[in-house]
């Protein structure tokens, strides 16, 4: 499967630099990077990447692929295929499936599914609950990305709301603890008020007021306070407010940070003005907030208070999304369109390609200690993506690969196109076609 491949004349983006050069892939690994490499044999597969950018494969630290138990929405095979088409070569999947990934047995079941069906490299978060501390202690840190705690309710209702349990978990693990932060009491009080006024059919434009800035800040600040008290390694998922960005520092390198943060594509792309047009299709938890929040999140991303960009890919069927506000689930599909959306922001002068690569590829590898991925380096796995910044295409039902069949980006024309995606040296995607042969591997962690 793994032939020798030579990528020539690419604009290579790595560690804050862009330079023209060639990359030789042998087997699963990057063998050589140089300004000019000659094909020594007629058996070498040569790709002329003239004018294209070569970036490391993206590592998405937060996806919900819905398997097992919720496969009417999505499954690992379908969504990993969409991820590969979107230049995401590795994913870390969340535990709120059915059954939940809160025992070693259920974790191993998911690894077995991914081994058989995933198109992209894979790992899973282990779920924390109010009563599974002994299982958490059994987790192998070399095989599992980290621990996920829901401090606000979401799909699967894995809410951890016992302060004593939380402190015990924070004190008992060296794993990265990733948290969904929204204060449940605040959200319940806000929801009650709007239901009293509107009934079940609350206008979507109030979603960010119900799941408010206060709900996010109260929960995030509490989690950070607990991490400081216990010395735990904390990663705060999907920041959605400008106020929360004040809780994080850019004064020390990422490798030395104990408390880190992430922003998702939808919180950078959409704001509350989009609710009237997009409705429940952009209903996420935490909610898309105001334009000011959107601008402050980007600012914090650029000045390194926010460390990682992710998708929080969380598909639901259109039928489910078509319900009234209180019954429509939160979440949406994003892995296929995240990188094109970021490149669109680059075209608008909002973010450099080097910074996109840092936040989407390098930093998840640093933060989770991912072995030999996230960079274009000799000896690293050849997870690579070629992008053409000047080949427009439009998102339509015909080219959406998500099982749910829809995207909040439908009708959007992106200027940039992903032309090739390599997974462990294997050409997994080539101009709108995913190779049916998978070469995915389980991620391992250098801990």
Secondary structure as the mmCIF struct_conf table of DSSP 4:
data_model
#
loop_
_struct_conf.conf_type_id
_struct_conf.id
_struct_conf.beg_label_comp_id
_struct_conf.beg_label_asym_id
_struct_conf.beg_label_seq_id
_struct_conf.end_label_comp_id
_struct_conf.end_label_asym_id
_struct_conf.end_label_seq_id
STRN STRN1 UNK A 5 UNK A 14
TURN_TY1_P TURN_TY1_P1 UNK A 15 UNK A 16
STRN STRN2 UNK A 17 UNK A 26
TURN_TY1_P TURN_TY1_P2 UNK A 27 UNK A 28
STRN STRN3 UNK A 29 UNK A 34
BEND BEND1 UNK A 35 UNK A 35
BEND BEND2 UNK A 41 UNK A 41
TURN_TY1_P TURN_TY1_P3 UNK A 42 UNK A 43
BEND BEND3 UNK A 44 UNK A 44
STRN STRN4 UNK A 45 UNK A 48
TURN_TY1_P TURN_TY1_P4 UNK A 50 UNK A 51
STRN STRN5 UNK A 53 UNK A 56
HELX_LH_PP_P HELX_LH_PP_P1 UNK A 57 UNK A 57
STRN STRN6 UNK A 58 UNK A 64
TURN_TY1_P TURN_TY1_P5 UNK A 67 UNK A 69
TURN_TY1_P TURN_TY1_P6 UNK A 71 UNK A 73
HELX_RH_AL_P HELX_RH_AL_P1 UNK A 76 UNK A 85
TURN_TY1_P TURN_TY1_P7 UNK A 86 UNK A 87
STRN STRN7 UNK A 88 UNK A 93
BEND BEND4 UNK A 95 UNK A 95
BEND BEND5 UNK A 97 UNK A 99
BEND BEND6 UNK A 101 UNK A 101
BEND BEND7 UNK A 103 UNK A 103
HELX_RH_AL_P HELX_RH_AL_P2 UNK A 104 UNK A 117
BEND BEND8 UNK A 119 UNK A 120
STRN STRN8 UNK A 121 UNK A 127
HELX_LH_PP_P HELX_LH_PP_P2 UNK A 128 UNK A 128
TURN_TY1_P TURN_TY1_P8 UNK A 130 UNK A 131
HELX_RH_AL_P HELX_RH_AL_P3 UNK A 133 UNK A 136
TURN_TY1_P TURN_TY1_P9 UNK A 137 UNK A 138
TURN_TY1_P TURN_TY1_P10 UNK A 141 UNK A 143
STRN STRN9 UNK A 146 UNK A 150
BEND BEND9 UNK A 151 UNK A 152
TURN_TY1_P TURN_TY1_P11 UNK A 155 UNK A 156
STRN STRN10 UNK A 159 UNK A 159
HELX_RH_AL_P HELX_RH_AL_P4 UNK A 163 UNK A 172
BEND BEND10 UNK A 175 UNK A 175
STRN STRN11 UNK A 177 UNK A 180
HELX_RH_AL_P HELX_RH_AL_P5 UNK A 184 UNK A 198
TURN_TY1_P TURN_TY1_P12 UNK A 199 UNK A 200
HELX_RH_3T_P HELX_RH_3T_P1 UNK A 204 UNK A 206
HELX_RH_AL_P HELX_RH_AL_P6 UNK A 207 UNK A 210
BEND BEND11 UNK A 211 UNK A 211
HELX_RH_AL_P HELX_RH_AL_P7 UNK A 213 UNK A 230
TURN_TY1_P TURN_TY1_P13 UNK A 231 UNK A 231
STRN STRN12 UNK A 234 UNK A 236
HELX_RH_AL_P HELX_RH_AL_P8 UNK A 242 UNK A 245
TURN_TY1_P TURN_TY1_P14 UNK A 246 UNK A 247
BEND BEND12 UNK A 251 UNK A 252
HELX_RH_3T_P HELX_RH_3T_P2 UNK A 254 UNK A 256
BEND BEND13 UNK A 258 UNK A 258
STRN STRN13 UNK A 259 UNK A 264
HELX_RH_AL_P HELX_RH_AL_P9 UNK A 265 UNK A 269
HELX_RH_3T_P HELX_RH_3T_P3 UNK A 272 UNK A 274
HELX_RH_AL_P HELX_RH_AL_P10 UNK A 275 UNK A 278
HELX_RH_3T_P HELX_RH_3T_P4 UNK A 279 UNK A 282
BEND BEND14 UNK A 285 UNK A 286
HELX_LH_PP_P HELX_LH_PP_P3 UNK A 287 UNK A 288
HELX_RH_AL_P HELX_RH_AL_P11 UNK A 291 UNK A 302
TURN_TY1_P TURN_TY1_P15 UNK A 303 UNK A 304
BEND BEND15 UNK A 305 UNK A 306
STRN STRN14 UNK A 308 UNK A 310
STRN STRN15 UNK A 313 UNK A 314
HELX_RH_AL_P HELX_RH_AL_P12 UNK A 318 UNK A 321
TURN_TY1_P TURN_TY1_P16 UNK A 322 UNK A 322
BEND BEND16 UNK A 323 UNK A 323
TURN_TY1_P TURN_TY1_P17 UNK A 325 UNK A 327
BEND BEND17 UNK A 328 UNK A 328
HELX_LH_PP_P HELX_LH_PP_P4 UNK A 329 UNK A 330
TURN_TY1_P TURN_TY1_P18 UNK A 335 UNK A 337
HELX_RH_AL_P HELX_RH_AL_P13 UNK A 338 UNK A 347
TURN_TY1_P TURN_TY1_P19 UNK A 348 UNK A 349
BEND BEND18 UNK A 350 UNK A 351
HELX_RH_AL_P HELX_RH_AL_P14 UNK A 353 UNK A 357
HELX_RH_PI_P HELX_RH_PI_P1 UNK A 358 UNK A 362
HELX_RH_AL_P HELX_RH_AL_P15 UNK A 363 UNK A 367
TURN_TY1_P TURN_TY1_P20 UNK A 368 UNK A 369
STRN STRN16 UNK A 370 UNK A 370
TURN_TY1_P TURN_TY1_P21 UNK A 371 UNK A 372
BEND BEND19 UNK A 374 UNK A 375
TURN_TY1_P TURN_TY1_P22 UNK A 378 UNK A 379
BEND BEND20 UNK A 380 UNK A 380
STRN STRN17 UNK A 381 UNK A 381
STRN STRN18 UNK A 384 UNK A 388
TURN_TY1_P TURN_TY1_P23 UNK A 389 UNK A 390
STRN STRN19 UNK A 393 UNK A 394
HELX_RH_3T_P HELX_RH_3T_P5 UNK A 397 UNK A 399
BEND BEND21 UNK A 402 UNK A 402
TURN_TY1_P TURN_TY1_P24 UNK A 403 UNK A 404
TURN_TY1_P TURN_TY1_P25 UNK A 408 UNK A 411
HELX_LH_PP_P HELX_LH_PP_P5 UNK A 412 UNK A 412
STRN STRN20 UNK A 413 UNK A 414
BEND BEND22 UNK A 415 UNK A 415
STRN STRN21 UNK A 417 UNK A 423
TURN_TY1_P TURN_TY1_P26 UNK A 424 UNK A 425
STRN STRN22 UNK A 426 UNK A 430
TURN_TY1_P TURN_TY1_P27 UNK A 431 UNK A 432
STRN STRN23 UNK A 433 UNK A 434
BEND BEND23 UNK A 436 UNK A 437
STRN STRN24 UNK A 442 UNK A 442
STRN STRN25 UNK A 445 UNK A 445
#
